[in-house]
């Protein structure tokens, strides 16, 4: 591979110039890398979440060499499974359900992880205003009204077939796509669908203020709309982490994964020069030389800053906003092992909660343990709240519910079992940016400077959709360019 040596020489020349002026490289003798610390691959993948792990395995199956660079000590990203240390019983904290797609079934079958039909999320029985702890009485729509609303929604969504494969929009972009979703609901009489849409898609900020396109991305015809009617899939052992543990083991067999690692510096060029990465790992700094780069982490400026961004990339990525989304498990809440509670406001037209707040508390497969989900409004900050702030809010919420409902709950001291931050979550842009062609410009970045992109910012926060997008849209172009 004749392009590798010039790339390394270029790296050393660059570092020789910058080592004095830049404080970051001074800790390393960069001109004396041991050969074992120079890794050459067809493709380097940054990010070992849902998209990055799937893409790496798919590339291996296509006969390509890869290296996955993951900041955490495990693969899986938003996927998180808790195992009870006494019984071994598992329960999902992150990704819980999947669409009944061939690609989903094939992926799980590849690693011999059995899947079964799933009815969906645990339905709430009790509703409280989490701001006060007071009970809220809902007047839900009938099933006929909900079905009619989803039929009307589907009729509108069908006008945009490009949304089945990604964020491919008409030109010019119709006003309906950047209309606030609350106004879109009023315009087409979709009111009865809103509570279900909110329940299945938390972590997006204010659903009614979001541009309609941002709702379409997740609630696609061949995704959530179909699965709400036909049913979902879930893992038979309620352990999605098993998929990533097995993927990690396979990648490790060929030294194709670096955990607890992050890119310090990147050099991305056009043509045969390929890409060069300087990566900090637990066993020292590595140089990665690859023909192509696949970036599968949220493209927020603070997270991708070391990746040698172009002016266009920096401008586009600076437009992203996101919600904060958090989940975890608590014990000693005194909440029921049989029913779930949700956050609601009595006098809100849809009983939607005020954010930031916990969305719900639900029983897990492990008696005495409750899972919670918590969200914030949209923010420019990648991490709108600290983990500590969220944890304090959650405990305070439990105490308010207990204190206001002593006939149902005991006053206890809830204890943390595990906590996961999924921020930044649901990257999106403003109505003005959608109108001005943001997503067309974003997609035009694919392939530039030997770099390809995948992940939720490019499709939606949905593993099934992300695997499909990676396999059918991103990887064919990447492989063709090798």
Rosetta blueprint (number, residue, H / E / L):
1 X L
2 X L
3 X H
4 X H
5 X H
6 X H
7 X H
8 X H
9 X H
10 X H
11 X H
12 X H
13 X H
14 X H
15 X H
16 X H
17 X H
18 X H
19 X L
20 X L
21 X L
22 X L
23 X L
24 X H
25 X H
26 X H
27 X H
28 X L
29 X L
30 X H
31 X H
32 X H
33 X L
34 X L
35 X H
36 X H
37 X H
38 X E
39 X E
40 X E
41 X E
42 X E
43 X E
44 X E
45 X E
46 X E
47 X L
48 X L
49 X L
50 X H
51 X H
52 X H
53 X H
54 X H
55 X H
56 X H
57 X H
58 X H
59 X H
60 X H
61 X H
62 X L
63 X L
64 X L
65 X L
66 X E
67 X E
68 X E
69 X E
70 X L
71 X L
72 X L
73 X L
74 X L
75 X L
76 X L
77 X L
78 X L
79 X L
80 X L
81 X E
82 X E
83 X E
84 X L
85 X L
86 X L
87 X L
88 X L
89 X L
90 X E
91 X E
92 X E
93 X L
94 X L
95 X L
96 X L
97 X L
98 X E
99 X L
100 X L
101 X L
102 X H
103 X H
104 X H
105 X H
106 X H
107 X H
108 X H
109 X H
110 X H
111 X L
112 X L
113 X L
114 X L
115 X E
116 X E
117 X E
118 X E
119 X L
120 X L
121 X L
122 X L
123 X L
124 X E
125 X E
126 X E
127 X E
128 X E
129 X E
130 X L
131 X L
132 X L
133 X L
134 X E
135 X E
136 X L
137 X L
138 X L
139 X L
140 X L
141 X L
142 X L
143 X H
144 X H
145 X H
146 X H
147 X H
148 X H
149 X H
150 X H
151 X H
152 X H
153 X H
154 X H
155 X H
156 X H
157 X H
158 X L
159 X L
160 X L
161 X H
162 X H
163 X H
164 X H
165 X L
166 X L
167 X L
168 X L
169 X L
170 X L
171 X L
172 X L
173 X L
174 X L
175 X H
176 X H
177 X H
178 X H
179 X L
180 X E
181 X H
182 X H
183 X H
184 X H
185 X H
186 X H
187 X H
188 X H
189 X L
190 X L
191 X H
192 X H
193 X H
194 X H
195 X H
196 X H
197 X H
198 X H
199 X H
200 X H
201 X L
202 X L
203 X L
204 X L
205 X L
206 X L
207 X L
208 X L
209 X L
210 X L
211 X E
212 X H
213 X H
214 X H
215 X H
216 X H
217 X H
218 X H
219 X L
220 X L
221 X H
222 X H
223 X H
224 X H
225 X H
226 X H
227 X H
228 X H
229 X H
230 X H
231 X L
232 X E
233 X E
234 X E
235 X E
236 X L
237 X L
238 X L
239 X L
240 X L
241 X H
242 X H
243 X H
244 X H
245 X H
246 X H
247 X H
248 X H
249 X H
250 X H
251 X H
252 X H
253 X H
254 X L
255 X L
256 X L
257 X E
258 X E
259 X L
260 X L
261 X L
262 X E
263 X E
264 X E
265 X E
266 X E
267 X E
268 X E
269 X L
270 X L
271 X H
272 X H
273 X H
274 X L
275 X E
276 X E
277 X E
278 X E
279 X E
280 X E
281 X E
282 X L
283 X L
284 X E
285 X E
286 X E
287 X E
288 X E
289 X E
290 X E
291 X E
292 X E
293 X E
294 X E
295 X E
296 X L
297 X L
298 X L
299 X L
300 X L
301 X H
302 X H
303 X H
304 X H
305 X H
306 X H
307 X H
308 X L
309 X L
310 X L
311 X H
312 X H
313 X H
314 X H
315 X H
316 X H
317 X H
318 X L
319 X L
320 X L
321 X E
322 X E
323 X E
324 X L
325 X E
326 X E
327 X E
328 X E
329 X E
330 X E
331 X E
332 X L
333 X L
334 X L
335 X L
336 X L
337 X L
338 X L
339 X L
340 X E
341 X E
342 X E
343 X E
344 X L
345 X L
346 X L
347 X L
348 X L
349 X L
350 X L
351 X L
352 X L
353 X L
354 X L
355 X L
356 X L
357 X E
358 X E
359 X E
360 X E
361 X E
362 X E
363 X E
364 X L
365 X L
366 X L
367 X L
368 X L
369 X E
370 X E
371 X E
372 X E
373 X E
374 X E
375 X E
376 X L
377 X L
378 X L
379 X E
380 X L
381 X L
382 X L
383 X L
384 X L
385 X L
386 X L
387 X H
388 X H
389 X H
390 X H
391 X H
392 X H
393 X H
394 X H
395 X H
396 X H
397 X H
398 X H
399 X H
400 X H
401 X H
402 X H
403 X H
404 X H
405 X L
406 X L
407 X L
408 X L
409 X L
410 X L
411 X L
412 X L
413 X L
414 X L
415 X E
416 X E
417 X E
418 X E
419 X E
420 X E
421 X E
422 X L
423 X L
424 X L
425 X E
426 X E
427 X E
428 X E
429 X L
430 X L
431 X H
432 X H
433 X H
434 X H
435 X H
436 X L
437 X L
438 X H
439 X H
440 X H
441 X H
442 X H
443 X H
444 X L
445 X L
446 X L
447 X L
448 X H
449 X H
450 X H
451 X E
452 X E
453 X E
454 X L
455 X L
456 X H
457 X H
458 X H
459 X L
460 X L
461 X L
462 X L
463 X H
464 X H
465 X H
466 X H
467 X H
468 X H
469 X H
470 X H
471 X H
472 X H
473 X H
474 X H
475 X H
476 X H
477 X H
478 X H
479 X H
480 X H
481 X L
482 X L
